């Protein structure tokens, strides 16, 4: 049987167990007030201060600026039209930069409040280059590739120790012929973050432990590599929760699980005692450069920055497309867990490299495509 703290944590998970634990309910303090006008809880600000090296006032100002940038980005993209070439948030001055490939739209984009950078290639052109590379068969020594708005090129990342491998060199040669491509080296290949059965607040599929992502009407979303459609899912206490209703991996890395048998859904991301549990109020996509935090059953709560979008990650099991990259650490068992920016759901953990002792990077599957693919509705406060 768990110690009291672990029981309290388990009960405030995205899916709260009832029935088998009659009389136990989530602690009231675990659910922030939905009417609060604060930009974030005191606990979230503390986590940002710790992981991002910010003061309390800097963290508050950054969240406010990121919220504004998210709104401006939508307007600026519309104003840029076909010349849109990507955007990114700069925490140094809390500004949003929008790249455009034609100066005809620059004034309209600037009028939205964004800083404008004139570049050669539009996002549509760079996406076409990336799609050509997506069709190639990638060896294990190629870790990922993505459109990089700041450099206005497609970046192919290769594992440094395997850069001279014949298959890697052949892939790079073909990628360079696809269009404006830059090759960079990375220390190690990404890996998925599922793990064997250990303690914590996970869900289990056989002997695989993963983490719940976000509650949706009727269940929750998570990573596809955590289980195949039809697989049975149990909770932290071993009780039956539901089954995988849909699962895709590789190609995508998303899935959803139905909830029943005394479990129910709540619009909450677990803070693991590091911060108060966080309410989810929507799923507006944060821009590159924005702060982001992650909750997982192994390493609990960590924060960092969105580094890139629409990235193809080449796992040993195959490539996964349209991922988002962060500098937030992940470890085994964090798979499927929640990425959240402020009170907006962002995605579910897919994998990464490094660890939470020495640091690393991670990739998440954006949540909105998951909802759209399965016709799901996010639980919100």
C-alpha positions as CSV (number, residue, x, y, z in Angstrom):
1,X,0.0,0.0,0.0
2,X,1.3,3.5,-0.8
3,X,2.3,6.1,1.7
4,X,-0.3,8.9,2.2
5,X,1.5,11.4,-0.1
6,X,1.6,8.9,-3.0
7,X,-2.1,8.1,-2.5
8,X,-2.9,11.8,-2.5
9,X,-0.9,12.2,-5.7
10,X,-2.5,9.3,-7.4
11,X,-6.0,10.6,-6.7
12,X,-5.2,14.0,-8.2
13,X,-4.0,12.4,-11.4
14,X,-5.7,13.4,-14.7
15,X,-7.9,10.4,-14.1
16,X,-9.1,10.2,-10.5
17,X,-9.8,6.7,-9.2
18,X,-13.1,6.2,-7.4
19,X,-15.2,3.1,-6.5
20,X,-12.4,0.9,-5.3
21,X,-11.2,3.6,-3.0
22,X,-14.6,4.8,-1.7
23,X,-14.5,7.7,0.7
24,X,-11.3,9.1,-0.8
25,X,-11.6,12.3,-2.9
26,X,-9.1,14.7,-4.5
27,X,-7.7,17.3,-2.1
28,X,-9.5,20.6,-2.6
29,X,-6.1,22.4,-2.8
30,X,-5.1,20.3,-5.8
31,X,-7.6,22.1,-8.0
32,X,-6.9,25.8,-8.6
33,X,-9.8,28.2,-8.8
34,X,-11.2,28.3,-12.4
35,X,-12.1,32.0,-11.9
36,X,-8.6,33.1,-11.0
37,X,-7.3,36.0,-13.1
38,X,-3.6,35.3,-12.2
39,X,-1.4,34.3,-15.3
40,X,-0.4,31.2,-13.5
41,X,-0.3,29.6,-10.1
42,X,2.5,30.5,-7.6
43,X,3.8,26.9,-8.0
44,X,4.1,27.2,-11.8
45,X,5.9,30.5,-11.5
46,X,8.3,28.9,-8.9
47,X,9.0,26.0,-11.4
48,X,9.7,28.5,-14.2
49,X,12.0,30.4,-11.9
50,X,13.9,27.2,-11.0
51,X,14.2,25.7,-14.5
52,X,14.4,28.9,-16.6
53,X,16.5,31.0,-14.2
54,X,13.8,33.7,-13.9
55,X,12.7,36.0,-11.1
56,X,9.1,36.0,-10.1
57,X,8.4,39.2,-12.0
58,X,10.2,38.0,-15.1
59,X,8.2,34.7,-15.1
60,X,4.9,36.7,-14.8
61,X,5.9,39.1,-17.5
62,X,7.0,36.2,-19.8
63,X,3.8,34.4,-19.5
64,X,1.8,37.6,-20.3
65,X,4.1,38.3,-23.3
66,X,3.8,34.7,-24.6
67,X,0.0,34.9,-24.3
68,X,0.0,38.1,-26.4
69,X,2.5,36.6,-28.9
70,X,0.2,33.6,-29.4
71,X,-2.6,35.9,-30.4
72,X,-0.4,38.1,-32.5
73,X,1.0,35.1,-34.3
74,X,-2.4,34.1,-35.6
75,X,-3.1,37.5,-37.0
76,X,0.4,37.9,-38.4
77,X,0.2,34.6,-40.2
78,X,-3.1,35.6,-41.8
79,X,-1.6,38.9,-42.9
80,X,1.5,37.3,-44.4
81,X,-0.5,34.9,-46.5
82,X,1.5,32.7,-48.8
83,X,4.7,34.6,-47.9
84,X,4.6,33.4,-44.3
85,X,8.0,31.8,-43.5
86,X,7.7,30.9,-39.8
87,X,7.8,32.7,-36.5
88,X,9.5,32.6,-33.1
89,X,9.2,34.2,-29.7
90,X,12.3,35.8,-28.1
91,X,12.3,35.8,-24.3
92,X,15.2,38.3,-24.3
93,X,12.8,41.1,-25.2
94,X,9.4,39.3,-25.2
95,X,9.0,39.9,-28.9
96,X,7.5,37.8,-31.7
97,X,9.4,37.7,-35.0
98,X,7.5,36.7,-38.2
99,X,9.5,35.8,-41.3
100,X,8.1,36.7,-44.7
101,X,9.4,35.9,-48.1
102,X,8.0,39.0,-49.8
103,X,8.2,42.6,-48.6
104,X,4.7,43.3,-50.0
105,X,3.2,41.9,-46.9
106,X,5.7,43.2,-44.4
107,X,3.8,46.3,-43.5
108,X,0.6,44.4,-42.8
109,X,2.5,41.9,-40.6
110,X,4.2,44.6,-38.8
111,X,0.9,46.3,-38.1
112,X,-0.1,43.2,-36.0
113,X,2.6,44.0,-33.5
114,X,5.1,41.5,-34.8
115,X,8.7,42.1,-35.8
116,X,9.3,41.3,-39.4
117,X,12.3,39.5,-41.0
118,X,12.5,39.2,-44.8
119,X,13.8,35.8,-46.0
120,X,14.2,34.0,-49.3
121,X,12.0,30.9,-48.8
122,X,8.4,30.7,-47.7
123,X,7.2,28.2,-45.1
124,X,5.3,26.4,-47.9
125,X,8.5,26.0,-49.9
126,X,10.5,24.8,-47.0
127,X,7.7,22.4,-46.0
128,X,7.9,20.9,-49.5
129,X,11.6,20.3,-49.1
130,X,11.0,18.6,-45.8
131,X,8.3,16.5,-47.3
132,X,10.7,15.3,-50.0
133,X,13.1,14.3,-47.2
134,X,10.3,12.6,-45.3
135,X,10.0,10.1,-48.3
136,X,13.6,9.0,-47.9
137,X,14.5,5.9,-45.8
138,X,16.5,7.2,-42.9
139,X,19.2,5.2,-41.1
140,X,19.6,5.1,-37.3
141,X,22.4,7.6,-37.5
142,X,20.0,10.4,-38.7
143,X,18.2,11.6,-35.6
144,X,15.7,14.1,-37.0
145,X,15.0,16.9,-39.5
146,X,12.9,20.0,-39.4
147,X,12.2,23.4,-40.9
148,X,14.2,26.0,-39.0
149,X,12.5,29.5,-39.4
150,X,15.4,31.4,-38.0
151,X,17.8,30.2,-40.6
152,X,15.1,29.8,-43.3
153,X,16.4,26.3,-44.1
154,X,15.7,22.7,-43.4
155,X,18.0,21.2,-40.8
156,X,19.0,17.6,-40.8
157,X,20.5,16.3,-37.5
158,X,22.9,13.4,-37.6
159,X,24.5,11.6,-34.6
160,X,28.1,12.8,-34.4
161,X,29.5,9.3,-33.9
162,X,27.8,8.0,-37.0
163,X,28.3,10.9,-39.4
164,X,30.7,9.0,-41.5
165,X,28.6,5.9,-41.8
166,X,27.9,5.1,-45.4
167,X,24.1,5.0,-45.0
168,X,24.1,8.3,-43.2
169,X,26.3,10.0,-45.8
170,X,24.0,8.6,-48.6
171,X,21.0,10.0,-46.8
172,X,22.6,13.4,-46.3
173,X,23.6,13.6,-50.0
174,X,20.0,12.9,-51.0
175,X,18.7,15.5,-48.5
176,X,21.0,18.2,-49.7
177,X,19.6,17.8,-53.2
178,X,16.1,18.3,-51.9
179,X,16.6,22.1,-51.4
180,X,18.0,24.5,-48.9
181,X,19.3,22.1,-46.3
182,X,21.9,22.4,-43.4
183,X,23.4,19.4,-41.7
184,X,24.0,19.6,-37.9
185,X,25.5,17.1,-35.4
186,X,23.8,15.8,-32.3
187,X,25.3,13.8,-29.4
188,X,22.9,10.9,-29.5
189,X,19.8,9.6,-31.2
190,X,16.3,10.2,-29.7
191,X,14.5,7.3,-28.1
192,X,10.9,6.7,-26.9
193,X,10.4,7.0,-23.2
194,X,8.3,4.0,-22.2
195,X,9.6,1.9,-19.3
196,X,9.0,-1.3,-17.3
197,X,6.7,-1.4,-14.3
198,X,7.9,0.8,-11.5
199,X,6.3,2.9,-8.8
200,X,4.7,6.3,-9.4
201,X,1.4,7.5,-10.8
202,X,1.5,5.9,-14.3
203,X,-0.8,3.8,-16.4
204,X,0.2,0.3,-17.4
205,X,-0.2,-1.7,-20.6
206,X,1.2,-5.1,-19.8
207,X,4.6,-4.5,-18.4
208,X,5.0,-1.1,-20.1
209,X,4.6,2.0,-18.0
210,X,3.6,5.4,-19.5
211,X,2.0,8.6,-18.5
212,X,-1.4,10.1,-19.0
213,X,-1.5,13.1,-21.3
214,X,-4.8,15.1,-21.2
215,X,-8.3,14.2,-20.4
216,X,-10.8,14.3,-23.2
217,X,-14.5,13.6,-23.1
218,X,-14.7,9.9,-22.4
219,X,-11.0,9.2,-21.8
220,X,-7.5,10.5,-22.2
221,X,-4.8,11.0,-24.9
222,X,-1.3,9.7,-24.7
223,X,1.6,8.4,-26.9
224,X,0.9,5.8,-29.5
225,X,4.0,3.8,-28.7
226,X,2.6,3.1,-25.3
227,X,0.1,0.5,-26.6
228,X,-1.8,-0.8,-29.6
229,X,-5.5,-0.4,-30.3
230,X,-7.5,-2.8,-28.1
231,X,-4.8,-3.2,-25.4
232,X,-6.1,-3.1,-21.8
233,X,-5.0,-0.3,-19.5
234,X,-4.7,-0.3,-15.8
235,X,-4.0,2.5,-13.3
236,X,-1.4,3.1,-10.7
237,X,-3.2,0.8,-8.3
238,X,-3.6,-2.0,-10.9
239,X,-7.3,-1.5,-11.4
240,X,-8.8,-1.7,-14.9
241,X,-9.2,1.7,-16.5
242,X,-10.2,1.0,-20.1
243,X,-8.6,0.1,-23.5
244,X,-6.7,1.8,-26.3
245,X,-9.4,3.0,-28.7
246,X,-6.9,4.1,-31.3
247,X,-3.1,4.1,-31.6
248,X,-0.6,5.2,-34.3
249,X,3.1,4.7,-34.2
250,X,5.4,5.4,-36.0
251,X,4.3,8.0,-38.6
252,X,2.4,9.7,-35.7
253,X,2.8,9.0,-32.0
254,X,-0.6,9.4,-30.5
255,X,-3.4,7.3,-29.0
256,X,-6.4,7.6,-26.8
257,X,-7.8,5.4,-24.1
258,X,-11.4,5.2,-23.0
259,X,-12.2,5.6,-19.3
260,X,-14.6,3.6,-17.1
261,X,-14.8,1.2,-14.2
262,X,-14.9,4.0,-11.5
263,X,-12.4,6.3,-13.2
264,X,-13.4,9.7,-14.6
265,X,-11.8,12.6,-16.3
266,X,-10.7,16.0,-15.1
267,X,-9.1,19.0,-16.9
268,X,-6.0,18.8,-14.7
269,X,-2.2,18.3,-15.2
270,X,-0.5,16.8,-12.1
271,X,2.1,19.1,-10.4
272,X,3.6,16.2,-8.3
273,X,3.9,18.5,-5.2
274,X,6.4,20.7,-7.1
275,X,3.6,23.0,-7.9
276,X,-0.2,22.9,-7.5
277,X,-2.1,20.7,-10.0
278,X,-2.7,22.8,-13.1
279,X,-6.1,23.4,-14.7
280,X,-6.4,23.1,-18.5
281,X,-8.4,25.9,-20.1
282,X,-7.7,25.3,-23.8
283,X,-5.1,24.2,-26.4
284,X,-3.9,27.3,-28.1
285,X,-0.5,26.5,-29.7
286,X,2.5,28.4,-28.1
287,X,5.1,29.8,-30.5
288,X,8.7,28.8,-30.8
289,X,10.6,30.4,-28.0
290,X,7.8,30.2,-25.5
291,X,8.2,28.6,-22.1
292,X,6.6,25.1,-21.6
293,X,6.4,22.7,-18.7
294,X,6.0,18.9,-18.7
295,X,4.4,16.4,-16.2
296,X,5.4,12.7,-16.3
297,X,5.3,9.7,-14.1
298,X,9.0,9.2,-13.8
299,X,10.6,12.7,-13.5
300,X,7.5,14.6,-12.6
301,X,7.5,18.3,-13.3
302,X,10.1,20.1,-15.5
303,X,10.1,23.3,-17.5
304,X,11.9,24.7,-20.5
305,X,11.4,26.3,-23.9
306,X,9.8,25.4,-27.3
307,X,12.7,25.0,-29.7
308,X,11.2,24.0,-33.0
309,X,8.0,22.7,-34.7
310,X,7.1,20.3,-37.6
311,X,10.1,18.1,-36.9
312,X,10.6,14.6,-38.2
313,X,12.1,12.4,-35.5
314,X,13.8,9.2,-36.6
315,X,13.3,6.6,-33.9
316,X,14.7,3.1,-34.2
317,X,11.1,1.9,-34.8
318,X,10.6,4.4,-37.7
319,X,10.1,8.2,-38.4
320,X,7.5,10.3,-36.6
321,X,6.4,13.5,-38.4
322,X,5.2,16.9,-37.2
323,X,6.7,16.8,-33.8
324,X,7.6,19.8,-31.6
325,X,11.1,20.0,-29.9
326,X,11.9,21.4,-26.5
327,X,14.8,21.5,-24.1
328,X,12.8,19.9,-21.3
329,X,14.3,16.7,-20.1
330,X,12.5,13.3,-20.2
331,X,13.2,9.8,-19.0
332,X,11.7,6.3,-19.4
333,X,8.1,6.2,-18.3
334,X,7.4,9.9,-19.0
335,X,6.0,8.9,-22.5
336,X,2.5,10.2,-23.1
337,X,2.7,12.8,-20.4
338,X,1.5,16.4,-20.6
339,X,3.2,19.4,-22.1
340,X,1.5,22.7,-21.0
341,X,2.2,26.3,-21.6
342,X,0.4,28.5,-19.0
343,X,-3.0,26.9,-18.9
344,X,-3.0,25.7,-22.6
345,X,-2.5,22.1,-23.5
346,X,0.3,21.6,-26.0
347,X,1.1,18.0,-26.5
348,X,2.0,14.5,-25.2
349,X,5.6,13.3,-24.6
350,X,7.0,11.1,-27.4
351,X,10.7,10.8,-26.6
352,X,14.0,12.5,-26.4
353,X,17.7,12.2,-25.5
354,X,19.7,12.9,-22.4
355,X,18.1,12.7,-19.0
356,X,17.0,14.9,-16.1
357,X,20.3,14.8,-14.3
358,X,22.6,16.1,-17.0
359,X,19.9,17.6,-19.2
360,X,18.6,16.9,-22.7
361,X,16.0,17.6,-25.3
362,X,12.6,16.1,-25.9
363,X,9.9,15.8,-28.6
364,X,6.1,16.0,-28.1
365,X,3.2,15.1,-30.4
366,X,1.0,18.3,-30.6
367,X,-2.4,17.7,-29.0
368,X,-4.7,19.5,-31.5
369,X,-3.9,17.0,-34.3
370,X,-4.7,14.1,-31.9
371,X,-8.1,15.7,-31.1
372,X,-8.8,16.2,-34.8
373,X,-7.7,12.8,-35.9
374,X,-9.9,10.9,-33.4
375,X,-12.7,13.5,-33.2
376,X,-12.1,14.1,-29.5
377,X,-13.0,17.1,-27.3
378,X,-10.5,18.3,-24.7
379,X,-11.7,18.5,-21.1
380,X,-11.3,22.2,-20.1
381,X,-12.0,24.1,-16.9
